Amino acid sequence: KTELYSRQLQLNKNPVEGFSAGLIDDDDIYQWEVVVIGPQDTLFEGGFFKANLTFPHDYPLRPPKMRFITEIWHPNVAKNGDVCISILHEPGEDKYGYEKPEERWLPIHTVETIMISVISMLADPNGDSPANVDAAKEWREDPTGEFKRKVARCVRKSQEMAFD
């Protein structure tokens, strides 16, 4: 709990480019809202994608869960908004043998390292391990067609929602 309070103070004093983060409710240190700014030179550029980070009570031993509230079309984001990247997977061995233990959650990770990984994921999807199979198929087969159109629609909607 103390770790989360100090993380929030650090972020308030030294914001990191590409996202903003803070508590949803000052009385609940485990619930954070983040806004990811679509990275430059990607299809997501110009977007403002809101998400929730929900920390377990035994953080930093276990990872938070991240779910986009703003609609986002991406191979590594499930249709319900859940983010699927290695850094947010439970620590230890991958029972499917896909990820190395050092690619998964480690207690040294912070809100900053999580968000940097998410921004990197937006710029460079992992098509080998999709959470959204339809988005992954479009990204592989028609990246400048249907995939690009759906992402552009999400960016537009995110811009409209950002100022509500």
Secondary structure, DSSP 8 states (H G I E B T S, - for coil): -HHHHHHHHHHHHS--TTEEEEESSTT-TTEEEEEEE--TTSTTTT-EEEEEEE--TTTTSS--EEEESS----TTB-TTSBB--GGGS-SS--TTS-S-GGGS--TT--HHHHHHHHHHHHHS--TTS-SSHHHHHHHHH-TTTHHHHHHHHHHHHHHHHHT-
